[in-house]
């Protein structure tokens, strides 16, 4: 809905009254404005790009990661489902990457963590809004060092969420990558 484009941080998007098609259309409008069509999407003077799939920037995959969460079904299969908490905060990403948040305690840090799927160590930079319990995860690009991949963003609404992020904070590197 067009009224969601008027929403500003820290307000949440109004999505509960929308059917699935209208909700996706509203979220896609926010995503396109703030991320996909934003030529100045940066953090700390570094450009931010979506994750690549098969060597190509994949906006649909990025949109999915920012509005859904992965669940594991009883049979062990994984799938992504709509996440209200991520979705209603979609417009918060740009406010945080533009470093315009004035009402919250923000911690920006980088860590080296293990990627279990690839069995390798990877660097990540986190923007952690302690006050609002919100996290944005970026991956510094090694190729040029002047840009990031936007991996995901989420609200810490799970009981283990804050514990995990505090553990990451303890392992933070001396500098932000």
Chimera marker file (.cmm) of the C-alpha trace (Angstrom):
<marker_set name="trace">
<marker id="1" x="0.000" y="0.000" z="0.000" r="1" g="1" b="0" radius="0.5"/>
<marker id="2" x="1.223" y="3.518" z="-0.747" r="1" g="1" b="0" radius="0.5"/>
<marker id="3" x="0.799" y="4.611" z="2.877" r="1" g="1" b="0" radius="0.5"/>
<marker id="4" x="3.675" y="2.320" z="3.892" r="1" g="1" b="0" radius="0.5"/>
<marker id="5" x="6.042" y="4.352" z="1.706" r="1" g="1" b="0" radius="0.5"/>
<marker id="6" x="5.358" y="7.281" z="4.036" r="1" g="1" b="0" radius="0.5"/>
<marker id="7" x="6.436" y="5.363" z="7.143" r="1" g="1" b="0" radius="0.5"/>
<marker id="8" x="9.667" y="6.475" z="8.791" r="1" g="1" b="0" radius="0.5"/>
<marker id="9" x="11.907" y="4.796" z="11.337" r="1" g="1" b="0" radius="0.5"/>
<marker id="10" x="11.084" y="3.859" z="14.136" r="1" g="1" b="0" radius="0.5"/>
<marker id="11" x="7.462" y="3.300" z="13.067" r="1" g="1" b="0" radius="0.5"/>
<marker id="12" x="6.554" y="-0.124" z="11.730" r="1" g="1" b="0" radius="0.5"/>
<marker id="13" x="4.963" y="-0.837" z="8.366" r="1" g="1" b="0" radius="0.5"/>
<marker id="14" x="1.235" y="-1.660" z="8.445" r="1" g="1" b="0" radius="0.5"/>
<marker id="15" x="0.958" y="-5.127" z="6.929" r="1" g="1" b="0" radius="0.5"/>
<marker id="16" x="-1.614" y="-7.042" z="8.989" r="1" g="1" b="0" radius="0.5"/>
<marker id="17" x="-4.589" y="-5.597" z="7.109" r="1" g="1" b="0" radius="0.5"/>
<marker id="18" x="-3.231" y="-6.640" z="3.706" r="1" g="1" b="0" radius="0.5"/>
<marker id="19" x="-3.748" y="-9.860" z="1.794" r="1" g="1" b="0" radius="0.5"/>
<marker id="20" x="-0.617" y="-11.694" z="0.632" r="1" g="1" b="0" radius="0.5"/>
<marker id="21" x="-0.518" y="-10.105" z="-2.836" r="1" g="1" b="0" radius="0.5"/>
<marker id="22" x="-1.031" y="-6.566" z="-1.510" r="1" g="1" b="0" radius="0.5"/>
<marker id="23" x="1.495" y="-7.146" z="1.272" r="1" g="1" b="0" radius="0.5"/>
<marker id="24" x="4.142" y="-8.360" z="-1.200" r="1" g="1" b="0" radius="0.5"/>
<marker id="25" x="3.440" y="-5.416" z="-3.496" r="1" g="1" b="0" radius="0.5"/>
<marker id="26" x="3.775" y="-2.960" z="-0.602" r="1" g="1" b="0" radius="0.5"/>
<marker id="27" x="7.009" y="-4.548" z="0.643" r="1" g="1" b="0" radius="0.5"/>
<marker id="28" x="8.434" y="-4.702" z="-2.866" r="1" g="1" b="0" radius="0.5"/>
<marker id="29" x="7.787" y="-0.970" z="-3.256" r="1" g="1" b="0" radius="0.5"/>
<marker id="30" x="9.797" y="-0.252" z="-0.089" r="1" g="1" b="0" radius="0.5"/>
<marker id="31" x="12.540" y="-2.677" z="-1.142" r="1" g="1" b="0" radius="0.5"/>
<marker id="32" x="12.835" y="-1.186" z="-4.634" r="1" g="1" b="0" radius="0.5"/>
<marker id="33" x="12.912" y="2.385" z="-3.312" r="1" g="1" b="0" radius="0.5"/>
<marker id="34" x="15.431" y="1.791" z="-0.520" r="1" g="1" b="0" radius="0.5"/>
<marker id="35" x="17.626" y="-0.965" z="-1.946" r="1" g="1" b="0" radius="0.5"/>
<marker id="36" x="17.108" y="-2.213" z="-5.513" r="1" g="1" b="0" radius="0.5"/>
<marker id="37" x="16.746" y="1.190" z="-7.192" r="1" g="1" b="0" radius="0.5"/>
<marker id="38" x="18.895" y="3.143" z="-4.733" r="1" g="1" b="0" radius="0.5"/>
<marker id="39" x="22.092" y="4.196" z="-6.515" r="1" g="1" b="0" radius="0.5"/>
<marker id="40" x="23.437" y="5.593" z="-3.216" r="1" g="1" b="0" radius="0.5"/>
<marker id="41" x="22.891" y="2.508" z="-1.066" r="1" g="1" b="0" radius="0.5"/>
<marker id="42" x="26.003" y="2.712" z="1.109" r="1" g="1" b="0" radius="0.5"/>
<marker id="43" x="27.329" y="2.184" z="4.607" r="1" g="1" b="0" radius="0.5"/>
<marker id="44" x="30.431" y="3.952" z="5.903" r="1" g="1" b="0" radius="0.5"/>
<marker id="45" x="31.072" y="5.281" z="2.386" r="1" g="1" b="0" radius="0.5"/>
<marker id="46" x="31.089" y="1.763" z="0.903" r="1" g="1" b="0" radius="0.5"/>
<marker id="47" x="28.531" y="0.633" z="-1.668" r="1" g="1" b="0" radius="0.5"/>
<marker id="48" x="26.153" y="-2.160" z="-0.674" r="1" g="1" b="0" radius="0.5"/>
<marker id="49" x="25.123" y="-4.808" z="-3.199" r="1" g="1" b="0" radius="0.5"/>
<marker id="50" x="22.732" y="-7.751" z="-2.958" r="1" g="1" b="0" radius="0.5"/>
<marker id="51" x="24.058" y="-11.277" z="-2.669" r="1" g="1" b="0" radius="0.5"/>
<marker id="52" x="25.055" y="-12.873" z="-5.957" r="1" g="1" b="0" radius="0.5"/>
<marker id="53" x="23.480" y="-16.100" z="-7.168" r="1" g="1" b="0" radius="0.5"/>
<marker id="54" x="25.495" y="-17.880" z="-9.822" r="1" g="1" b="0" radius="0.5"/>
<marker id="55" x="27.596" y="-14.745" z="-10.273" r="1" g="1" b="0" radius="0.5"/>
<marker id="56" x="24.593" y="-12.449" z="-10.876" r="1" g="1" b="0" radius="0.5"/>
<marker id="57" x="23.143" y="-9.860" z="-8.473" r="1" g="1" b="0" radius="0.5"/>
<marker id="58" x="19.858" y="-11.413" z="-7.370" r="1" g="1" b="0" radius="0.5"/>
<marker id="59" x="17.273" y="-8.894" z="-6.138" r="1" g="1" b="0" radius="0.5"/>
<marker id="60" x="14.536" y="-11.522" z="-5.735" r="1" g="1" b="0" radius="0.5"/>
<marker id="61" x="16.719" y="-13.613" z="-3.455" r="1" g="1" b="0" radius="0.5"/>
<marker id="62" x="17.644" y="-10.502" z="-1.478" r="1" g="1" b="0" radius="0.5"/>
<marker id="63" x="13.995" y="-9.491" z="-1.099" r="1" g="1" b="0" radius="0.5"/>
<marker id="64" x="13.167" y="-12.996" z="0.117" r="1" g="1" b="0" radius="0.5"/>
<marker id="65" x="15.921" y="-12.902" z="2.771" r="1" g="1" b="0" radius="0.5"/>
<marker id="66" x="14.682" y="-9.573" z="4.091" r="1" g="1" b="0" radius="0.5"/>
<marker id="67" x="11.007" y="-10.521" z="4.381" r="1" g="1" b="0" radius="0.5"/>
<marker id="68" x="11.018" y="-14.254" z="5.229" r="1" g="1" b="0" radius="0.5"/>
<marker id="69" x="12.694" y="-16.608" z="7.661" r="1" g="1" b="0" radius="0.5"/>
<marker id="70" x="13.934" y="-20.138" z="7.180" r="1" g="1" b="0" radius="0.5"/>
<marker id="71" x="12.110" y="-22.842" z="9.100" r="1" g="1" b="0" radius="0.5"/>
<marker id="72" x="12.885" y="-26.514" z="9.438" r="1" g="1" b="0" radius="0.5"/>
<marker id="73" x="9.877" y="-28.763" z="9.023" r="1" g="1" b="0" radius="0.5"/>
<marker id="74" x="9.295" y="-31.981" z="10.943" r="1" g="1" b="0" radius="0.5"/>
<marker id="75" x="10.702" y="-34.016" z="8.047" r="1" g="1" b="0" radius="0.5"/>
<marker id="76" x="13.958" y="-32.012" z="8.149" r="1" g="1" b="0" radius="0.5"/>
<marker id="77" x="13.286" y="-30.024" z="4.982" r="1" g="1" b="0" radius="0.5"/>
<marker id="78" x="13.912" y="-26.298" z="5.087" r="1" g="1" b="0" radius="0.5"/>
<marker id="79" x="11.709" y="-23.632" z="3.570" r="1" g="1" b="0" radius="0.5"/>
<marker id="80" x="11.206" y="-19.890" z="3.878" r="1" g="1" b="0" radius="0.5"/>
<marker id="81" x="8.003" y="-18.374" z="5.231" r="1" g="1" b="0" radius="0.5"/>
<marker id="82" x="6.750" y="-14.815" z="5.646" r="1" g="1" b="0" radius="0.5"/>
<marker id="83" x="8.254" y="-13.134" z="8.711" r="1" g="1" b="0" radius="0.5"/>
<marker id="84" x="6.094" y="-10.311" z="10.035" r="1" g="1" b="0" radius="0.5"/>
<marker id="85" x="8.864" y="-8.917" z="12.253" r="1" g="1" b="0" radius="0.5"/>
<marker id="86" x="11.435" y="-8.635" z="9.442" r="1" g="1" b="0" radius="0.5"/>
<marker id="87" x="8.894" y="-7.306" z="6.990" r="1" g="1" b="0" radius="0.5"/>
<marker id="88" x="7.441" y="-4.537" z="9.130" r="1" g="1" b="0" radius="0.5"/>
<marker id="89" x="10.990" y="-3.233" z="9.689" r="1" g="1" b="0" radius="0.5"/>
<marker id="90" x="12.132" y="-3.419" z="6.053" r="1" g="1" b="0" radius="0.5"/>
<marker id="91" x="12.360" y="0.376" z="5.784" r="1" g="1" b="0" radius="0.5"/>
<marker id="92" x="14.698" y="0.458" z="8.809" r="1" g="1" b="0" radius="0.5"/>
<marker id="93" x="17.602" y="-0.901" z="6.750" r="1" g="1" b="0" radius="0.5"/>
<marker id="94" x="18.228" y="2.318" z="4.843" r="1" g="1" b="0" radius="0.5"/>
<marker id="95" x="17.933" y="4.451" z="7.995" r="1" g="1" b="0" radius="0.5"/>
<marker id="96" x="20.644" y="2.334" z="9.626" r="1" g="1" b="0" radius="0.5"/>
<marker id="97" x="22.963" y="2.143" z="6.613" r="1" g="1" b="0" radius="0.5"/>
<marker id="98" x="22.606" y="5.907" z="6.132" r="1" g="1" b="0" radius="0.5"/>
<marker id="99" x="23.687" y="6.223" z="9.789" r="1" g="1" b="0" radius="0.5"/>
<marker id="100" x="20.623" y="8.338" z="10.556" r="1" g="1" b="0" radius="0.5"/>
<marker id="101" x="19.458" y="6.537" z="13.730" r="1" g="1" b="0" radius="0.5"/>
<marker id="102" x="19.563" y="9.032" z="16.592" r="1" g="1" b="0" radius="0.5"/>
<marker id="103" x="17.278" y="7.454" z="19.211" r="1" g="1" b="0" radius="0.5"/>
<marker id="104" x="19.084" y="4.152" z="19.791" r="1" g="1" b="0" radius="0.5"/>
<marker id="105" x="22.315" y="2.639" z="21.010" r="1" g="1" b="0" radius="0.5"/>
<marker id="106" x="24.007" y="1.297" z="17.864" r="1" g="1" b="0" radius="0.5"/>
<marker id="107" x="26.980" y="-1.062" z="17.865" r="1" g="1" b="0" radius="0.5"/>
<marker id="108" x="28.825" y="-1.639" z="14.595" r="1" g="1" b="0" radius="0.5"/>
<marker id="109" x="31.371" y="-4.442" z="14.631" r="1" g="1" b="0" radius="0.5"/>
<marker id="110" x="33.061" y="-7.019" z="12.430" r="1" g="1" b="0" radius="0.5"/>
<marker id="111" x="33.864" y="-10.626" z="13.227" r="1" g="1" b="0" radius="0.5"/>
<marker id="112" x="35.346" y="-13.645" z="11.540" r="1" g="1" b="0" radius="0.5"/>
<marker id="113" x="33.002" y="-16.598" z="11.818" r="1" g="1" b="0" radius="0.5"/>
<marker id="114" x="32.789" y="-20.103" z="10.457" r="1" g="1" b="0" radius="0.5"/>
<marker id="115" x="30.556" y="-20.772" z="7.469" r="1" g="1" b="0" radius="0.5"/>
<marker id="116" x="29.487" y="-24.353" z="8.131" r="1" g="1" b="0" radius="0.5"/>
<marker id="117" x="28.165" y="-24.917" z="4.603" r="1" g="1" b="0" radius="0.5"/>
<marker id="118" x="31.347" y="-23.774" z="2.870" r="1" g="1" b="0" radius="0.5"/>
<marker id="119" x="33.628" y="-24.967" z="5.671" r="1" g="1" b="0" radius="0.5"/>
<marker id="120" x="35.585" y="-21.752" z="5.637" r="1" g="1" b="0" radius="0.5"/>
<marker id="121" x="36.011" y="-18.628" z="7.738" r="1" g="1" b="0" radius="0.5"/>
<marker id="122" x="34.209" y="-15.509" z="6.549" r="1" g="1" b="0" radius="0.5"/>
<marker id="123" x="34.173" y="-11.908" z="7.678" r="1" g="1" b="0" radius="0.5"/>
<marker id="124" x="30.892" y="-10.225" z="8.553" r="1" g="1" b="0" radius="0.5"/>
<marker id="125" x="30.028" y="-6.721" z="9.660" r="1" g="1" b="0" radius="0.5"/>
<marker id="126" x="27.035" y="-6.251" z="11.931" r="1" g="1" b="0" radius="0.5"/>
<marker id="127" x="24.959" y="-3.160" z="12.556" r="1" g="1" b="0" radius="0.5"/>
<marker id="128" x="23.301" y="-3.911" z="15.890" r="1" g="1" b="0" radius="0.5"/>
<marker id="129" x="20.595" y="-1.621" z="17.234" r="1" g="1" b="0" radius="0.5"/>
<marker id="130" x="20.668" y="-2.582" z="20.909" r="1" g="1" b="0" radius="0.5"/>
<marker id="131" x="17.708" y="-0.397" z="21.809" r="1" g="1" b="0" radius="0.5"/>
<marker id="132" x="15.346" y="-1.737" z="19.131" r="1" g="1" b="0" radius="0.5"/>
<marker id="133" x="16.840" y="-5.273" z="18.991" r="1" g="1" b="0" radius="0.5"/>
<marker id="134" x="17.488" y="-5.090" z="15.269" r="1" g="1" b="0" radius="0.5"/>
<marker id="135" x="20.435" y="-6.472" z="13.278" r="1" g="1" b="0" radius="0.5"/>
<marker id="136" x="21.714" y="-5.900" z="9.748" r="1" g="1" b="0" radius="0.5"/>
<marker id="137" x="24.372" y="-8.289" z="8.443" r="1" g="1" b="0" radius="0.5"/>
<marker id="138" x="26.849" y="-7.236" z="5.759" r="1" g="1" b="0" radius="0.5"/>
<marker id="139" x="29.702" y="-9.161" z="4.183" r="1" g="1" b="0" radius="0.5"/>
<marker id="140" x="32.748" y="-7.097" z="3.197" r="1" g="1" b="0" radius="0.5"/>
<marker id="141" x="33.776" y="-7.806" z="-0.385" r="1" g="1" b="0" radius="0.5"/>
<marker id="142" x="37.328" y="-9.056" z="-0.444" r="1" g="1" b="0" radius="0.5"/>
<marker id="143" x="37.857" y="-8.261" z="-4.104" r="1" g="1" b="0" radius="0.5"/>
<marker id="144" x="37.998" y="-4.497" z="-3.726" r="1" g="1" b="0" radius="0.5"/>
<marker id="145" x="37.484" y="-3.788" z="-0.014" r="1" g="1" b="0" radius="0.5"/>
<marker id="146" x="35.268" y="-0.816" z="-0.823" r="1" g="1" b="0" radius="0.5"/>
<marker id="147" x="31.868" y="-2.490" z="-0.777" r="1" g="1" b="0" radius="0.5"/>
<marker id="148" x="29.578" y="-4.894" z="1.052" r="1" g="1" b="0" radius="0.5"/>
<marker id="149" x="27.049" y="-7.564" z="0.255" r="1" g="1" b="0" radius="0.5"/>
<marker id="150" x="23.782" y="-7.199" z="2.132" r="1" g="1" b="0" radius="0.5"/>
<marker id="151" x="23.139" y="-10.639" z="3.593" r="1" g="1" b="0" radius="0.5"/>
<marker id="152" x="20.086" y="-10.106" z="5.774" r="1" g="1" b="0" radius="0.5"/>
<marker id="153" x="18.378" y="-8.020" z="8.446" r="1" g="1" b="0" radius="0.5"/>
<marker id="154" x="16.170" y="-9.217" z="11.262" r="1" g="1" b="0" radius="0.5"/>
<marker id="155" x="14.479" y="-8.420" z="14.542" r="1" g="1" b="0" radius="0.5"/>
<marker id="156" x="15.797" y="-10.262" z="17.596" r="1" g="1" b="0" radius="0.5"/>
<marker id="157" x="12.471" y="-11.762" z="18.622" r="1" g="1" b="0" radius="0.5"/>
<marker id="158" x="13.728" y="-15.279" z="19.333" r="1" g="1" b="0" radius="0.5"/>
<marker id="159" x="14.826" y="-16.103" z="22.883" r="1" g="1" b="0" radius="0.5"/>
<marker id="160" x="18.319" y="-17.057" z="21.698" r="1" g="1" b="0" radius="0.5"/>
<marker id="161" x="18.775" y="-13.999" z="19.435" r="1" g="1" b="0" radius="0.5"/>
<marker id="162" x="20.261" y="-11.510" z="21.859" r="1" g="1" b="0" radius="0.5"/>
<marker id="163" x="22.434" y="-14.194" z="23.430" r="1" g="1" b="0" radius="0.5"/>
<marker id="164" x="23.926" y="-15.037" z="20.014" r="1" g="1" b="0" radius="0.5"/>
<marker id="165" x="24.587" y="-11.414" z="19.093" r="1" g="1" b="0" radius="0.5"/>
<marker id="166" x="26.238" y="-10.736" z="22.484" r="1" g="1" b="0" radius="0.5"/>
<marker id="167" x="28.471" y="-13.758" z="21.911" r="1" g="1" b="0" radius="0.5"/>
<marker id="168" x="29.450" y="-12.312" z="18.521" r="1" g="1" b="0" radius="0.5"/>
<marker id="169" x="30.202" y="-8.975" z="20.194" r="1" g="1" b="0" radius="0.5"/>
<marker id="170" x="32.688" y="-10.692" z="22.482" r="1" g="1" b="0" radius="0.5"/>
<marker id="171" x="34.542" y="-12.009" z="19.416" r="1" g="1" b="0" radius="0.5"/>
<marker id="172" x="34.585" y="-8.712" z="17.537" r="1" g="1" b="0" radius="0.5"/>
<marker id="173" x="37.669" y="-7.650" z="15.621" r="1" g="1" b="0" radius="0.5"/>
<marker id="174" x="39.658" y="-4.539" z="16.504" r="1" g="1" b="0" radius="0.5"/>
<marker id="175" x="38.507" y="-2.757" z="13.377" r="1" g="1" b="0" radius="0.5"/>
<marker id="176" x="35.355" y="-2.554" z="11.303" r="1" g="1" b="0" radius="0.5"/>
<marker id="177" x="35.838" y="-4.185" z="7.909" r="1" g="1" b="0" radius="0.5"/>
<link id1="1" id2="2" r="1" g="1" b="0" radius="0.2"/>
<link id1="2" id2="3" r="1" g="1" b="0" radius="0.2"/>
<link id1="3" id2="4" r="1" g="1" b="0" radius="0.2"/>
<link id1="4" id2="5" r="1" g="1" b="0" radius="0.2"/>
<link id1="5" id2="6" r="1" g="1" b="0" radius="0.2"/>
<link id1="6" id2="7" r="1" g="1" b="0" radius="0.2"/>
<link id1="7" id2="8" r="1" g="1" b="0" radius="0.2"/>
<link id1="8" id2="9" r="1" g="1" b="0" radius="0.2"/>
<link id1="9" id2="10" r="1" g="1" b="0" radius="0.2"/>
<link id1="10" id2="11" r="1" g="1" b="0" radius="0.2"/>
<link id1="11" id2="12" r="1" g="1" b="0" radius="0.2"/>
<link id1="12" id2="13" r="1" g="1" b="0" radius="0.2"/>
<link id1="13" id2="14" r="1" g="1" b="0" radius="0.2"/>
<link id1="14" id2="15" r="1" g="1" b="0" radius="0.2"/>
<link id1="15" id2="16" r="1" g="1" b="0" radius="0.2"/>
<link id1="16" id2="17" r="1" g="1" b="0" radius="0.2"/>
<link id1="17" id2="18" r="1" g="1" b="0" radius="0.2"/>
<link id1="18" id2="19" r="1" g="1" b="0" radius="0.2"/>
<link id1="19" id2="20" r="1" g="1" b="0" radius="0.2"/>
<link id1="20" id2="21" r="1" g="1" b="0" radius="0.2"/>
<link id1="21" id2="22" r="1" g="1" b="0" radius="0.2"/>
<link id1="22" id2="23" r="1" g="1" b="0" radius="0.2"/>
<link id1="23" id2="24" r="1" g="1" b="0" radius="0.2"/>
<link id1="24" id2="25" r="1" g="1" b="0" radius="0.2"/>
<link id1="25" id2="26" r="1" g="1" b="0" radius="0.2"/>
<link id1="26" id2="27" r="1" g="1" b="0" radius="0.2"/>
<link id1="27" id2="28" r="1" g="1" b="0" radius="0.2"/>
<link id1="28" id2="29" r="1" g="1" b="0" radius="0.2"/>
<link id1="29" id2="30" r="1" g="1" b="0" radius="0.2"/>
<link id1="30" id2="31" r="1" g="1" b="0" radius="0.2"/>
<link id1="31" id2="32" r="1" g="1" b="0" radius="0.2"/>
<link id1="32" id2="33" r="1" g="1" b="0" radius="0.2"/>
<link id1="33" id2="34" r="1" g="1" b="0" radius="0.2"/>
<link id1="34" id2="35" r="1" g="1" b="0" radius="0.2"/>
<link id1="35" id2="36" r="1" g="1" b="0" radius="0.2"/>
<link id1="36" id2="37" r="1" g="1" b="0" radius="0.2"/>
<link id1="37" id2="38" r="1" g="1" b="0" radius="0.2"/>
<link id1="38" id2="39" r="1" g="1" b="0" radius="0.2"/>
<link id1="39" id2="40" r="1" g="1" b="0" radius="0.2"/>
<link id1="40" id2="41" r="1" g="1" b="0" radius="0.2"/>
<link id1="41" id2="42" r="1" g="1" b="0" radius="0.2"/>
<link id1="42" id2="43" r="1" g="1" b="0" radius="0.2"/>
<link id1="43" id2="44" r="1" g="1" b="0" radius="0.2"/>
<link id1="44" id2="45" r="1" g="1" b="0" radius="0.2"/>
<link id1="45" id2="46" r="1" g="1" b="0" radius="0.2"/>
<link id1="46" id2="47" r="1" g="1" b="0" radius="0.2"/>
<link id1="47" id2="48" r="1" g="1" b="0" radius="0.2"/>
<link id1="48" id2="49" r="1" g="1" b="0" radius="0.2"/>
<link id1="49" id2="50" r="1" g="1" b="0" radius="0.2"/>
<link id1="50" id2="51" r="1" g="1" b="0" radius="0.2"/>
<link id1="51" id2="52" r="1" g="1" b="0" radius="0.2"/>
<link id1="52" id2="53" r="1" g="1" b="0" radius="0.2"/>
<link id1="53" id2="54" r="1" g="1" b="0" radius="0.2"/>
<link id1="54" id2="55" r="1" g="1" b="0" radius="0.2"/>
<link id1="55" id2="56" r="1" g="1" b="0" radius="0.2"/>
<link id1="56" id2="57" r="1" g="1" b="0" radius="0.2"/>
<link id1="57" id2="58" r="1" g="1" b="0" radius="0.2"/>
<link id1="58" id2="59" r="1" g="1" b="0" radius="0.2"/>
<link id1="59" id2="60" r="1" g="1" b="0" radius="0.2"/>
<link id1="60" id2="61" r="1" g="1" b="0" radius="0.2"/>
<link id1="61" id2="62" r="1" g="1" b="0" radius="0.2"/>
<link id1="62" id2="63" r="1" g="1" b="0" radius="0.2"/>
<link id1="63" id2="64" r="1" g="1" b="0" radius="0.2"/>
<link id1="64" id2="65" r="1" g="1" b="0" radius="0.2"/>
<link id1="65" id2="66" r="1" g="1" b="0" radius="0.2"/>
<link id1="66" id2="67" r="1" g="1" b="0" radius="0.2"/>
<link id1="67" id2="68" r="1" g="1" b="0" radius="0.2"/>
<link id1="68" id2="69" r="1" g="1" b="0" radius="0.2"/>
<link id1="69" id2="70" r="1" g="1" b="0" radius="0.2"/>
<link id1="70" id2="71" r="1" g="1" b="0" radius="0.2"/>
<link id1="71" id2="72" r="1" g="1" b="0" radius="0.2"/>
<link id1="72" id2="73" r="1" g="1" b="0" radius="0.2"/>
<link id1="73" id2="74" r="1" g="1" b="0" radius="0.2"/>
<link id1="74" id2="75" r="1" g="1" b="0" radius="0.2"/>
<link id1="75" id2="76" r="1" g="1" b="0" radius="0.2"/>
<link id1="76" id2="77" r="1" g="1" b="0" radius="0.2"/>
<link id1="77" id2="78" r="1" g="1" b="0" radius="0.2"/>
<link id1="78" id2="79" r="1" g="1" b="0" radius="0.2"/>
<link id1="79" id2="80" r="1" g="1" b="0" radius="0.2"/>
<link id1="80" id2="81" r="1" g="1" b="0" radius="0.2"/>
<link id1="81" id2="82" r="1" g="1" b="0" radius="0.2"/>
<link id1="82" id2="83" r="1" g="1" b="0" radius="0.2"/>
<link id1="83" id2="84" r="1" g="1" b="0" radius="0.2"/>
<link id1="84" id2="85" r="1" g="1" b="0" radius="0.2"/>
<link id1="85" id2="86" r="1" g="1" b="0" radius="0.2"/>
<link id1="86" id2="87" r="1" g="1" b="0" radius="0.2"/>
<link id1="87" id2="88" r="1" g="1" b="0" radius="0.2"/>
<link id1="88" id2="89" r="1" g="1" b="0" radius="0.2"/>
<link id1="89" id2="90" r="1" g="1" b="0" radius="0.2"/>
<link id1="90" id2="91" r="1" g="1" b="0" radius="0.2"/>
<link id1="91" id2="92" r="1" g="1" b="0" radius="0.2"/>
<link id1="92" id2="93" r="1" g="1" b="0" radius="0.2"/>
<link id1="93" id2="94" r="1" g="1" b="0" radius="0.2"/>
<link id1="94" id2="95" r="1" g="1" b="0" radius="0.2"/>
<link id1="95" id2="96" r="1" g="1" b="0" radius="0.2"/>
<link id1="96" id2="97" r="1" g="1" b="0" radius="0.2"/>
<link id1="97" id2="98" r="1" g="1" b="0" radius="0.2"/>
<link id1="98" id2="99" r="1" g="1" b="0" radius="0.2"/>
<link id1="99" id2="100" r="1" g="1" b="0" radius="0.2"/>
<link id1="100" id2="101" r="1" g="1" b="0" radius="0.2"/>
<link id1="101" id2="102" r="1" g="1" b="0" radius="0.2"/>
<link id1="102" id2="103" r="1" g="1" b="0" radius="0.2"/>
<link id1="103" id2="104" r="1" g="1" b="0" radius="0.2"/>
<link id1="104" id2="105" r="1" g="1" b="0" radius="0.2"/>
<link id1="105" id2="106" r="1" g="1" b="0" radius="0.2"/>
<link id1="106" id2="107" r="1" g="1" b="0" radius="0.2"/>
<link id1="107" id2="108" r="1" g="1" b="0" radius="0.2"/>
<link id1="108" id2="109" r="1" g="1" b="0" radius="0.2"/>
<link id1="109" id2="110" r="1" g="1" b="0" radius="0.2"/>
<link id1="110" id2="111" r="1" g="1" b="0" radius="0.2"/>
<link id1="111" id2="112" r="1" g="1" b="0" radius="0.2"/>
<link id1="112" id2="113" r="1" g="1" b="0" radius="0.2"/>
<link id1="113" id2="114" r="1" g="1" b="0" radius="0.2"/>
<link id1="114" id2="115" r="1" g="1" b="0" radius="0.2"/>
<link id1="115" id2="116" r="1" g="1" b="0" radius="0.2"/>
<link id1="116" id2="117" r="1" g="1" b="0" radius="0.2"/>
<link id1="117" id2="118" r="1" g="1" b="0" radius="0.2"/>
<link id1="118" id2="119" r="1" g="1" b="0" radius="0.2"/>
<link id1="119" id2="120" r="1" g="1" b="0" radius="0.2"/>
<link id1="120" id2="121" r="1" g="1" b="0" radius="0.2"/>
<link id1="121" id2="122" r="1" g="1" b="0" radius="0.2"/>
<link id1="122" id2="123" r="1" g="1" b="0" radius="0.2"/>
<link id1="123" id2="124" r="1" g="1" b="0" radius="0.2"/>
<link id1="124" id2="125" r="1" g="1" b="0" radius="0.2"/>
<link id1="125" id2="126" r="1" g="1" b="0" radius="0.2"/>
<link id1="126" id2="127" r="1" g="1" b="0" radius="0.2"/>
<link id1="127" id2="128" r="1" g="1" b="0" radius="0.2"/>
<link id1="128" id2="129" r="1" g="1" b="0" radius="0.2"/>
<link id1="129" id2="130" r="1" g="1" b="0" radius="0.2"/>
<link id1="130" id2="131" r="1" g="1" b="0" radius="0.2"/>
<link id1="131" id2="132" r="1" g="1" b="0" radius="0.2"/>
<link id1="132" id2="133" r="1" g="1" b="0" radius="0.2"/>
<link id1="133" id2="134" r="1" g="1" b="0" radius="0.2"/>
<link id1="134" id2="135" r="1" g="1" b="0" radius="0.2"/>
<link id1="135" id2="136" r="1" g="1" b="0" radius="0.2"/>
<link id1="136" id2="137" r="1" g="1" b="0" radius="0.2"/>
<link id1="137" id2="138" r="1" g="1" b="0" radius="0.2"/>
<link id1="138" id2="139" r="1" g="1" b="0" radius="0.2"/>
<link id1="139" id2="140" r="1" g="1" b="0" radius="0.2"/>
<link id1="140" id2="141" r="1" g="1" b="0" radius="0.2"/>
<link id1="141" id2="142" r="1" g="1" b="0" radius="0.2"/>
<link id1="142" id2="143" r="1" g="1" b="0" radius="0.2"/>
<link id1="143" id2="144" r="1" g="1" b="0" radius="0.2"/>
<link id1="144" id2="145" r="1" g="1" b="0" radius="0.2"/>
<link id1="145" id2="146" r="1" g="1" b="0" radius="0.2"/>
<link id1="146" id2="147" r="1" g="1" b="0" radius="0.2"/>
<link id1="147" id2="148" r="1" g="1" b="0" radius="0.2"/>
<link id1="148" id2="149" r="1" g="1" b="0" radius="0.2"/>
<link id1="149" id2="150" r="1" g="1" b="0" radius="0.2"/>
<link id1="150" id2="151" r="1" g="1" b="0" radius="0.2"/>
<link id1="151" id2="152" r="1" g="1" b="0" radius="0.2"/>
<link id1="152" id2="153" r="1" g="1" b="0" radius="0.2"/>
<link id1="153" id2="154" r="1" g="1" b="0" radius="0.2"/>
<link id1="154" id2="155" r="1" g="1" b="0" radius="0.2"/>
<link id1="155" id2="156" r="1" g="1" b="0" radius="0.2"/>
<link id1="156" id2="157" r="1" g="1" b="0" radius="0.2"/>
<link id1="157" id2="158" r="1" g="1" b="0" radius="0.2"/>
<link id1="158" id2="159" r="1" g="1" b="0" radius="0.2"/>
<link id1="159" id2="160" r="1" g="1" b="0" radius="0.2"/>
<link id1="160" id2="161" r="1" g="1" b="0" radius="0.2"/>
<link id1="161" id2="162" r="1" g="1" b="0" radius="0.2"/>
<link id1="162" id2="163" r="1" g="1" b="0" radius="0.2"/>
<link id1="163" id2="164" r="1" g="1" b="0" radius="0.2"/>
<link id1="164" id2="165" r="1" g="1" b="0" radius="0.2"/>
<link id1="165" id2="166" r="1" g="1" b="0" radius="0.2"/>
<link id1="166" id2="167" r="1" g="1" b="0" radius="0.2"/>
<link id1="167" id2="168" r="1" g="1" b="0" radius="0.2"/>
<link id1="168" id2="169" r="1" g="1" b="0" radius="0.2"/>
<link id1="169" id2="170" r="1" g="1" b="0" radius="0.2"/>
<link id1="170" id2="171" r="1" g="1" b="0" radius="0.2"/>
<link id1="171" id2="172" r="1" g="1" b="0" radius="0.2"/>
<link id1="172" id2="173" r="1" g="1" b="0" radius="0.2"/>
<link id1="173" id2="174" r="1" g="1" b="0" radius="0.2"/>
<link id1="174" id2="175" r="1" g="1" b="0" radius="0.2"/>
<link id1="175" id2="176" r="1" g="1" b="0" radius="0.2"/>
<link id1="176" id2="177" r="1" g="1" b="0" radius="0.2"/>
</marker_set>
